[in-house]
């Protein structure tokens, strides 16, 4: 997962810094396995879509997630190949939440980094869930090294059994006529050996210059392991 403003300019990368941060986070997660839930997920998407935007071709992804007493943290990677920029996107996230019967809430922070550009995005989020309905309020900034562009996103989701419907809207507050909306439905199923598969169909509409409305479809196959 990542922000909507995909970067395609190749920039120098501090690979040692990237590897250090990733290894430190993994070590932090793994050393707590006795006291908390730690899971690892591996998967593949036929196309990389996020919040209605096509952010890459098909690729493999993986994640490590830690949770304990309402606190969660994790990291997610995908082999990202948009615009010929073969490389890795890495997301770091953490947050805290509580559950009360059919109602739950959580607050979180997410940072998106790339091995092929120096740009990054970061977000603060609030999630409210009641029964099958979930609402996310997101405030973020997109830093390209020269200027940070603020943006906001609202997402409403309905989930029941294997079906999920998502409606979303986003806006770049520093740019005129820079908003978008999207709708997506997905159907999920568990295959053999606890492998999960989901089919996603969506459509996006936007006012951004040089962009266009489009419909999309992609397949997501994954498997999770308890560590």
N, C-alpha and C positions, 0 to 999 in steps of 0.2 A: 504494500500500500504506500501511496505517496501523494504529493500535491499535484494539482492540475497543470502547473506551468512547467512542462518538460523542457529541460535544457539539452542542447545538442552541440554546443561548442566544447571542443576538447581542451582541457586545462591540465596543468601539472597536478599530480597527486602525491600526497605524503603517505605512502603505503605503510611505512613503519607505524605512523600514528594510527592509521585505520586498523592495522592488525593488533596493536596494543589495546585499543579500546574494546575491540571485539573479544579478544582473549580474556581481558579482565572481567567483562560482563559475564561470559560463559563460566569462568571460574567462580564468580560470586553466586551464580545460579546453582551450579552443581554442588558446591560445598554445603548447601542447605537441604540436600535431598532427604536427610533423616527427619527433618522437622517440617517439611512443607511439600506441596505438590509441584513436581517439576516434570514437564513434558517436552518432547521434541516432535516436530512435524516435518515431513518431507512431502513434496508434491510437484505437480506440473500443471501449467495452464496453457491452453492452445493459443490464447492471445492474452496480453496483459492489459486489463481495463481497471480503472479506479475512479469512482465518482463520475462515471459516464465517459471518461476520456481514455482514448487508446494510448497507453504509455509504453508499449513494446510489443514485440512479436512473442510467440510461444516460448516458454522457458521454464526451467526448474526453480523451485524455491524451497526454503527451509526455515524453521523457527525453533527457538528454545524459549519456554515460558515457565516462570516461577510464580507461585501464589501462596500466601499464608495470611490467615486472619484478616482478610479484606484487602491486603496489599498485593499488588502484582507488578511484575517487571518482565521484560523480555526483549528479544531482538529477532528481526525477520530479514531474510536476504532473498533476492531474486536475481537471476542472470538476465540483465537488462540489455536489450539490443536495439533500442529506438534510434533512428537516424544514423545507423552504422556505428554508433558508439558502444561497441561491445565492452561490457564491464559489469560491475556489481552495484546494485542499490542495497543499502543497509538501513533499516529502520530500528530505532531504539525507543522503547516506550516504558512508562511506569505510571502507577496510579493507585488509588484507594477507593473502595466502595463498601456498601452495606446492603444487606438483603433483609426484607421484612415481609414474610409470607409471599404474596404475589407482586409486591413492589420492591424495586431496588434502585439504587443510584450509585454513580461513580464519577470521579474526576480524574483526569489523566493528562499526561504530557507525552508528546511524540516528536522525534527529530528524524528527518530524512537526509541521508548522505549518499554520495556517489563516488565511485573510484575514478570516474572519467571527467568530472568537473569539480570545481571548488565550491559551487553553489550548494545551499542547503535550505530546507524548510523546517519550521518548528510550529507546533500547535498546542493549545490548551483546549481541553474538551470537557463537556458535561454530558453524562448520559442519564436518562430517566426511563425506567421500564416498568410497565404495569401489565401483567398478564402477557398477552401475545403482542402488545404494542411497545415500541421502543422509540425514543426521541434523542437525537444527538445535536448539541450546539457546539460549534467548533470555531475558534478564533486563532488565526495563524499569520505568520509572515514568511515571505519568500525572499531570501537574501541571495542576490546574485553577485555579491562582492562590491557592487557600486551603490545599489539602492535596495532597500527592503520594502516590498509591497505587501500591505496588509490585506487579508482576505477573511471572509467568514463563510461558513457552510452550515446549513440546516438539513438534517436527515430524519425522515420518519420511516419506520420499518414495521411491517406486520409479518409475524412468523407463526405458522401452525403446521405441525407435523413436518412433512417434507417440502412444504411450500413456503416461499418467502417473497414479499413484495416490498420494494424500496422506492421511495420518492425523495428527491433531494434538490436543493437549490444552493448556489454559491455566488459570491460577489466579491470582486476586487475593489476595495474602497478607494484606492489611489488612482484608479483608471476609470475614464468615462466609458459607459456602455460596455462594461466588462463583467457580464453575469452569465450564468448558465443554469439549466435545469436538466434533470434526467430522471428516468423511471426504469426500473429493472425488476424482472421476476426471475426466480430460480427454483429449481426442483432438485432435491438431493436424494441419494439412495446409498445404502451400504452394500458394497460388493463383497466378494469372497475375501477371507483373511483380514477382515476389518478394514478394508480399503474403502474410502468414501469417494463418491463422485457426485458432482453437481453441474447442472446445465443452466447457463445464465443467458437471458435474452433481455436486451435493453435498447433504449433510444435516448439521445441527447440533443438538446437545443441550446444554442449560445449566441451571444452578441459580440464575441471577440473578433477583431479584424483578422482576416486571413484564415479563419476557421470555418467549419461547416457543420450542419446538423447531420447526424448519421445514426443508423441503427446498427446493432452489433449482436454477436452471439459467441460464446466461448464455453469451453469445457474445463472443469477443475477437478483433478484427481489427487487424492492425498491419503496419507496414513500417519497416525500419531502413535507415539510410544511413551510409556511412563518410564522415567529415569530413576 
